[in-house]
Amino acid sequence: MSENTAISWTDATFNPWWGCTKVSPACDHCYAERDAKRYQPGKVLWGVGSERRTFGEKHWYEPLRWARTLPAKLGRRPRVFCASMADVFDKDAPEGERASLWTLIAATPELNWLLLTKRIGNAKSMLPADWGDGYPNVWLGATVVSQEEADRDIPKLLATPARVRFLSIEPMLGDIRLGSWLQRSPSAAFAAGLVTNEMPAWTRIGSTAIDWVIAGGESGAHARPMHPDWVRSLRDECAAAGVAFHFKQWGEWAEHDGHKPTRVFSMDSDIGETLAGRCDGFITKAGEFVRDMDDATSDEPYRGMVRVGKKAAGRLLDGVEHNGFPGSL
């Protein structure tokens, strides 16, 4: 839990418990599991049936304090990312802790609670009885890191009542097209088959699409590179649909920017071999990554990448920092 966080899209983080189970390729190099081992060596908090770390009254009091102090400090409703070290919709959540979270959220209307899950299919069955069309101060999000996950989980997100819906595409592990899921008109949603007359009224007359998209590359010792054009196409889709876009980070890897010819390598030229020698790896838009061009198997163009570290790679996308948020919430 922290009132001060380096995560660019939130103001604070709150964890009702620690611990989870890996369910997605996004979990392969889980920072939360790594940090839990560092802070509680010898404790196993990850895996089906594993212990979850719970907290006392002082911990649960902090958001009540934030509700009193942060709005004036920030000049707006603060954003609280809930469960950075867990998943609110984990079926192995400690008994009673999720109910305590709903009570806390209802008691802090001054805060916007950002509930981000990799288990969006569990959400409807675990929401509180008074959820209705969604608590006014809750933004509901799903993590999707590939087209397969997007196709599977975005319809589940849209089928769950919420005042604001968002996607976190981090780490971005492939080229993802959101298409009609970003279209905000009911007619477009009907045409795409995303809503039907048989669905509840709130899905047909309310927000029929995604309100916000976060994207970013992976960080950490085993970080996988992100092809630059993946995030560019996502940015452009959001801009065309008028959907807020937030680019969090490149992660450990950045595209080689010394010379533009690195964008498409021609290994049968001296310049191609010279530029390739300056890169730490090469990736195609299809996601094939090789450390050495001698190992390349695709006929598709490879983009040269360098591992510079998260801080050096930064957040700029074509020279621009993208800090979009939904509406004026």
N, C-alpha and C positions, 0 to 999 in steps of 0.2 A: 504494500500500500504506500502511496506517495502523493503528496500535494505537489511535488516538483518532479516532472517527468521529462525525459528527452523525446518521447513520442510526439511527433509534430501535430497529430490530429486530436489530441486530448489534453486536458488541463491537469488531470489527476487520475490515478488508478486505485481501484479498490478490489480486493480479493475476499470473497466470503469464505473461501477455503483454498488450500493448495492441493494440487494433484489432479491427474487426468489419465486418459488412456489414448494412445496414438491411434488415429482413425483415418489419416490422410497422408499423401506424400508431403504435404506441408509440415507434418509432424516429424519427419525423418531426423532432422537436426534440431530438435526442440530446445529453445533457450530456457524455457520454464523448467524443464526436467533438469537441465544442466545447473541452473541457479539453485534449484531445490537441493540438489546433492551438495552444493557448496555451502549452503546455509544450514542444512541439516544432514551432515554426513552420517551414513548408516541407516537412514530412513528411506524406505521405498514408498514413494507417493504415486508412482506411475504404474498403470496396468489394471486390468479387470480385477476387482476385488481387493486391490491394494488399499492401504491406509490413506486417508486424506488428512491433511493438517488443518485443524480448526483453531479459532481465535477467541479471545475473551472479550469482555464488555468494552474495554478501552479501545480496542481495534474497531469495534462496531460503532463507537461514538464519533469517530473522526468525520464521516460524511455529514453528520448533524452539525458539526462545527463548520465544515466547508459551506454548508447551506447558509450559515449566518454571515460568513466573512468573505467568501470568494466572489459573489455577485458584485459587491461594491468595489472590490479590488480589481476585477476584470472589466467592469462596466457592461456585463452581459451575463446570461445564464451559463455557468461553467459546465464543461463536458467531463464526465467521469467514465472512463473505460473500465468496465466491470469484468473481472476474472481474467486478467492477463496471465495468471498462473494456474488457471483451471478452466472449466467450461460450465456455464450456468445450467446447461441442459444435459449434463453428464448423468447417466442413470445410476452411477455409483456415488452421487453426491452424498455427503454426510446427512444423516437423518435430521430433519428440521431446519437445516441451514438455508435451504432454498426458500422456505416459508419466511424465515427471518429476513432474507434479502428483499422479498416482495414488501414486507412491512416497512423496511427501511426506505425503499424507493418511494412508496406511497407517502412516507413522512417527510420527504425532501423534495417537494415540487420545485424548489429553487434550483435544482440540479437537473441537467440532462444526462440520463444514464444510457451509456452505449453498451448494449449487450451483443457481443460478437461471438458466434458459435460455429463450430464445425459439425454440429449435430442439429441442423435446422429442422430435420424431420421429427425430432423429439419435442420441439418447442410447444406445439399446440396442446399436447397432452400434459405439459408441465406448467402451463401458465396459471396464474391465480384465478379463482372463481369470479372475481370482480374485474377481470381484464377488459371485457367488452371489446370495443374496437381498438384497444391498446391504451396503456397509460399515456397521458399527454407528455410526460417527461421521459419516455423511453424510445430510443432509436434501436431498432432490431436489425442486426447484420449477420451475414453468412460469409464465411471464408471459402473462396473457390480459387484454385490455383491452376486449373487446366480447363480446357473446353469440356471435357467429360464431366468434371465436377460442376461446371456452370450449367450444363444441360440438365443435370440431375437435380441440383439443389436450388437454383433460382426459382423454378415453379413452386417449390415447397415454401420458399420465403414469401413469394407473392400470395400464397394461399394461407398465410398466417397473418391475422389482424395486427396492424401496427400503424402508428402515426407517421413514422419515418422508417424507411427501409434502406439499407446500404449493403455494399459489397466490400470486402477486403480481399484484394488480389495480391497477396503477399505470403510467401515468396511467389512471384510470377514465374511459373515453370513451363509456359507455353504460350502460343498465340491464341488469345481469347477474343471472340467476337460476341458482343452482347446484343447487337441487332435490335429487334423489336422490344426487348425487355427495357430498353431505355426510352421507348416512345410513351409519352405521357398522356395521350388522348385515349379515352375509352374505346373509340372506334378502331384505333390501331391495335389495341390490346385484343379486341374481339377478333379482328382480322387475323391476328397471329395465333388465335386459339388459346390465349393466356387466360381469358375470362369467358364465362358462358352465363346464360340466363339462369342456370341452375345453381350458380355459386352465390354465396351470401351477398347482400346488397353492398356492404362496405367495399368489396373487391371490385364492384362494377361502377360505383359512383365516386369512390375516393381515389387515393393515389394508386394507379394501376401499374406502376412501374418502379424502377429503382430511383431513389432520390439522390444517392451519393455513391461515388466510387473512389476507393483508396487503392493505390497500387504501389508496389515496391519490390526491389530485389532482395535476395537473401544475404544475411550477414553471418559471421561466425567462422570458425575454423574450417568447416566443411561446406561452405557456401557454394551453391550452384549459380552459374552466370545467367543473366537475363539478356536475351537478344534485344538490342535497343529499339528495333522496329515493333516489337510486341507492345511496348508501353506507348510508343508513338501512335499506333493505330487505336489503342484504347483511349488515349487523350483526344484524338480526332473524333471518335465516335461520341464521346461525352459532349464535346463542344458542339457537334452538329445537332445533338438532341437537347441541348440546354441543361445537361445534368452536371452537377458539381463534381469536379475531379480534383483529387488530392494525390500528388506524387510524394511519397514518403522518403524514398531513398533509392539509390542505385545498388546499395549493398557493397559487398567486397569488390565487385568487378565493375570496370568501366570500359567503354569502347576505346580503342586506340585512336587518339586524336592528333597524332603528330602529322599525319598526311592523309588526306581523303582517300587515296587509292587503297587504303587498308580496308575499305568497305567491301570491296570485291577483290580477292586475291588472284593474281595471275602468276602462278608459281614458275611459269616458263620464262620469266623475265628477271633480270638482275634486281630491279627495284622491288619486285614482289618478294624475292628471297630476303632482301635487306629489311623490308618492313616486317615480314613475318618473324624475323629474328628478334624483333623488339616486343613481341606479344607473348603472353603467358598461356594463351589458348585461343581456340577458334570455334565459332558456333554458327549454325545455319538457322534460318527461320523455322525450320521443322524441329529444331531443338537438339540436333546432333552436335555434341561438343567433343573436341579433341584437343589434346595438349600440343600436338605436333601435326603439321599439315601432311606429313608423310603417312599419318594414320587416317586421313580423310577418306571416306567411302562414298560420300554423296556428290552428285553432280551439281547440287545447288551451291550458290555463292556462300562463302564463309565470311563472317565478320571477325576481325581481330579484336581480342579482348586482353586487358591487362588487369592484374590483381593489385589494386592500389590501397585497399582498405576502405572501410565505410566512411571515415571522416574525409579522406581525400576524394572519394568518388562523389560525395555530396548529394544534393537534391535537385540540382539544376537539370532541366530537360530542354535541350536546345536553347540554353541560356536563360530559361525562365523557371522561376520557382512557382509551382502550382499548389495553392493553398485553399482550394475550393471547399466550401461547406454548404450543406443544404439550406437554402432560403436564408432567413434572418434568425433562425432558431439558435 
